[in-house]
């Protein structure tokens, strides 16, 4: 009976309460210790390989000197340990900076340049330590960082670095930054780095050639293309049907309604029914598969072809979907379309078939398709790759092939045009429809 009362008075898990409290206290203590120790452990990352070598070598020499009683080893070890301690002292102290990187202009053409300006402000409540603080700004992938030595700054004071130049030698995205402060010693034992900014980009747009309006040759449906979809209001008249209350009264065909009511008293009204007309939506796909090109220069020409046609289409105010290798721009403005071309890189999974599938999925109202590829695919391979395009859509393929003359390569359901060099693209745009 007493045992039963005890079981009723004591909850099933009451015996675990002291243990859980102990575990909770231990957990809080461990968390507190970790918060205190973690910054010190992270500070060890500032020690370079040279610094670790000096520290471990000095300790080893000190132990060796104690065992062998060699004063020379002890002297060398003492010098190493003192040097390591002094280098740590030099790198002590925190730097609070606000750094801004500005590139003007952010978008440039091949052969142009952009000026990059770096501004640093002391966000601390005290003066920036008088010892030199190095600010490194990497430019490009694998480029040598631009090093700037910051002077001592009063709280809130700014230091504007002299602008340096970034040259656009080829189509690319040039990464500038992040701006990283470097604190260390002259011997390279300690190196403390803190990144203060994100990466800024300077986009070098591809080479382009001016083209005539696309409707004068390559595309003919600028006024629209009649589809088989029924519409309640459009340009292409299809048939008549009975009026329903939701119909627009302006589409009532009064003459036919009157004849019907005369022949069949009590009959309702008749309204016009139309076929839907779609405006041109151009899909441009630049093959990104490196196996389609004889050399990397042909891929660069293909990107320039896609950029030139996209620029002309947007200036003609045509809706556009642009795929350049794995990068997509759906109904972009011109700068964003050219940015897409700048970012494109060859990719084995960005072949014609996958690009067309993706483009038609993103832009189901496409009315014209233009594919730019290299000289390797045969006409049969191109026809198989373009099977994903509906038959009613006009499809044109431009093959970049410096070894062949510019002109029509094949006819039939798929128009294939050869391009020897970029400067001859206006000829294909003007006369390509004849193929």
N, C-alpha and C positions, 0 to 999 in steps of 0.2 A: 504493500500500500504506500509506504513512504517512497519507494523507488518510483512508483507511478506518479505520485505528486511531484517528485523531483523532475521527472520527464515532462510533466505538464508545465511546471514553473520555468524551466530552462529551455529556451528555444533550441532547435536541433543544431544550429551552427554557433551557439553562444560560446562554446569552448574554443572556437577558432578566432574569436575576437582579439584576444591578446596577441596571438601570433600575427594576425593581419595588421594590428597596430604596430607591432615591431617591424614587420616587413615594410609598412608604409613609412615609418620613421627612417628605416635604413635606406629606403628608396629616395626619400627627400634628402638625406645626408649625402648619398651618392651623387644625386643630381647637383647639389650645391658644390661638392668637391669637383665635379666635372666642369661646372661653369667657371670655377676658379682656375682649374688646370688647363682647360682647353685653349685659352689664349696663349699660354706659355708653350703648349705643344705646337700650335700653329706658328708661333714665332720661330720655331726650329727650321721652318721652311726657308727662312731668310739666309740660313747658312749654306754657302755654296759647296761644291765638291772640294774646291781648294781649301775652304775653311774647315770642313770635316777632316780632310787629310792633315792639316796642320794640328788640329786639336787631338785627333787620335794618335798621330805620330809623336806629339809632345808628351802625351800621357804614357805611351809605350816607352819612350826614351827615359822618362822619369822613373818608371818601374825598373827598367833595365839598369839605370844608374844606381838605384838603391840596392839592387842585388849584386852588381859587379863592383860597386864603389868607384865608378868612373865619374870624376867631377866634370869632365868634358860633356858627357851625355846629360848630366844634370843642368849644366849651363845652357846647352842648346834647348832642352825641354823648357827651362824657365823663360828663355827668350820667346819661344813659341807660344807658351801660355799667356805671357804678358801681351804679346802682339795680338793674340786672339781676343783677349779682354779689352784692349784698347780699341780694336776694330768694332767690337760690339758696342762700346760706349759711343763711338762716332755715329753708329746707326740708330742709337736710341732716340726717342722722341717721336711724337706723332705729327703728321702733316695733314691739315684740313684744307683742301683746295676745292674750288669750283672752276672747272675747266670747260671751255666751249671750243668746238672745232667748226669752222665755217668754210665751205668751198664755194667759190664764185667764179664762173657759173657751175651749177651742179651737173649740167648736161653739155657736152662739147662734141665737136666733130673730130674726125681723124685729122691730125696735124695741128689742132688747136690746143690750148692749154688752159688750166684752171689755177687760180690763186687760192691757196689754203692759208687761213689765218687761225692761230691758236691764241686764246686769251685765258689767263690764269688769275684767279682772285683768291686771296687769303681769307678763308672762311673761319679761321680760328679766332679766339679772343685775345691772342697774344701775337707778337711778331713772329713771322716765320723764322725758324732757326737760321742763324747767319751762315752756317756751313752750307756749301753748295748743294742744291737739290736739283737733280737732273730730271728733265721731262722728255720722255721718248714718245715719238709719234710714228708708228709703222706706216709705210706707204706701199700698197700693193702686196701681193702674195710673195713672200720671200725677199722682199726689198729691205734695204738697209734702213733702220729707223732713223728719223730725223731727231737729233739730240739737241735739246735746248737747256741751258743752265739758268735756273730761276734765281734771282737775287733775293735778299731778305725783304719781306713785304710786311708793312704795317697791317693791322686788322682791317679788312675791307678793301685794301688796296689791290689794284689790278696791274697785271703786267701783260702787255700785248707783244707777242712774238712777231718778228718780222715775217711777212708772208713768204712762203716758198711755193714753187711752181710744180704742178703735176702735168706732164705732157701726155696727150692722147696719141700715142704712136700707132695704135691698132684698136679695132673694136674690142671693148672690154668693159668690165666693171672694176674700177680701181678703188680698193678699200683703203680708207684713211682712218687710222686709229686702231684701237682705243688709245687715248693719251694716258700714259703710265708714268707716274713719278717713281724715281729710283733713288733710294738712299743706300749708301754703302761706304766702303773704305777704299783707299787707293790701291790696296793689295788684292782686292777682289775676294776677300774672305766672307764678307757679309753683303747681301744684296736684297734689300726690301723693296718690293714693287707693289703699287696700288694703282688699279685702273680707275680713272675718273670719268671717262666718257664711253659711249657706245661707238660702234664703227660707223663712220660716215662714208658715203659712196659718191664717186664721180663716174658718171656713165658716159662712155665714149660710143656715140651712135655709129652704125655702119655707114659705109659709103653708099650713096644713092645717086640715081640719074633722074632728070626730069622726064616725065612721060606725058604723052597726049591723053586726053580723056579716055577712059576705058571703054566707053560706049561707042567710040569711033572705030573699034576694031575687035577687041577681045570679047566684049560683052555687048549683047544686043537688046537685052530686056530691061533697059533702064526705066521704061514707062510701066513695067509690071509684067507679070506672067499669070495667065489665067489657069486656075486649078480646077479640079473636079469637086471642090467643096462648095456646098450651097451656102449662100449668104442672103440675109434679108435686105441688104443695102450695099450696092457696089456699082461697077461700071458695065459689066458684061451681063446682058439680059439672058435668062435661061428659059423660063416658062411662067405660066400663070397657075395660081391655086386659089382655093377659097379663103376668104377673109376670116381672120380670128380677131377677137377683141384687142389683143396686144399688138397688132400690126400698125405700122405707121400709115395714117390716112393718105399721105402724099403718094404712096405707092399703089393706090387703088387704080385699076385700069377701068375707067368709067365706060368707055365704048364697049369693051367686052362684057362688062357687067350689065349694060343695058341690053345687049343682044341676048345674053343668057336669060335675063328676066322676061324678055319678050317670048323666047322660045319655051321657057319653063317658068311659069308664074310662081312667085314665092321663093325663087332661088336667091342665094346670098350674093355678096359682092366678090369680085376677083381682084387679087393683088399680084403685083409682079414679084418674081423670084429671080435671084441673080446667082452667078458663079463668082466665087471669091477671087480677087486679083491680088497677088502678092508682089510687093516691091522687091527689087533686087537685094539679096543679102549675099555678100561675097564671103566665101570661106577660102582662106589662103593657108596652105600647109607646107612648111619647109621641112623636108626629110632630114631627120637628125641622125639616122643610122650611118656611122662612118664607113660601113661596108658599101654604101652606095656611091662613094666618091673615090676618085683615083688618088687624091691628095688633100690635105687640109685646106689648101688655097681654094679648091673648088667648093668646099663647104662655106667658106667666107663669101665667095661670089653668090652662092645660093641664098645666104642670109641677106646680102645686099639686094638681090632680086626681090625677095619677099618684102623687104623694107621699102623699096621703091614703089612696088605695086600697092602696098598698104598706104603709103603716103598719098599716092594718086587717088585711091579709092576714097580716103577720108576727105581729100580736097574736093572730090566730086560729090561729097555728102552721101556716100553709100554706106549702109550698115555693113560692118565688117567683123569677122571673127578671124583672128590671126593665131596660128600655131607655129612656133619656131622651135623645133626639137621638142623638148619637154615643157616649154613655157607657153602659156595661153593668155591671150588678151581678147576678151569678148566685148565687142562694140566699144572700143577704147577711143580716147582722144589721141591726137597724133603723138604728143610726147610719150604717153604710156605705151603706145604701139612700138615706138622706137626703143623704149627702155626694154621691152620684151625681146627685141632683136639683140640688144647689147648683152643681155644675160644668157642667151642661148649658148649651149655647148653640145658637142656631139654626144649622143646616147644611143646605145645599141637597142634599147627598148622603145625608141621614138621613130620607128619606121612608118612608111606611108599608111599601111593598114590601120595601125593603132591610132595614128593622128586623125585619119578620116573618121574612125569610129568615135573618137572623143569629140571631134569638131561637130559632127552631125548630132551627137547627143546634146551638146551645149547649145547649138544653134539649129533646132529642127526646121526652121523656116528658111534654110539656105536655098538659094536658087541658082548659084553658080559656084563652081569649085575650081580652084587653081592649085596645082601641086608643083612644087619646085624640088628637084632631086638632082643626083649626079648622073654620070655617064654609064655606070655599071649596070643598072637594071635594064633588061631587054624589053621590047614592046609587049611581049606576052606577059612578063612579070608585072609590068605596069598595069596591064589590063586586069590581071588577077587581083592586084592590090587595090584597084579602084572599083571592084565589084560591090563594095559597101555603099557606093554612091547610087542613089536611085537613078533609073534610066532617063527620067524626064529632066534631070539636071544637066546642064552643060558643064563638061569637065575638060579642062585644059592642063596638060603636063608640060613643064619646061625642064629640059635636061641640060645641065651645065656640062659642056664638053669642049674644052679648048682644042681638042684634036680634030674636031669636025667643024664644018662651016655652019653658020647660022641659017636656019631654015626649017621647013617641015620635014619631020622624020617619018611619020606614018599618018594615015588617015583612018576612017572608019568611025566607030562609035566613040573612040577616044582620040582626041587631038593631041599629038605629041610634037613638040617644037624643040629644036636644038639651039642652044645659045653658046656661041664661041667665047664671047667676052661681055662684060657688063655694059659697055658702051653701045652695044647693038640691041639692047632690050627695047628701046623705043620702036625699032622696026618690027619686032615681034608683036608688040602691043597694037601697032597700027595695022599690020597685015596678018596677024595670027589667025583671024577668023576664017581666012581663006583655006586653012588646012582642014 
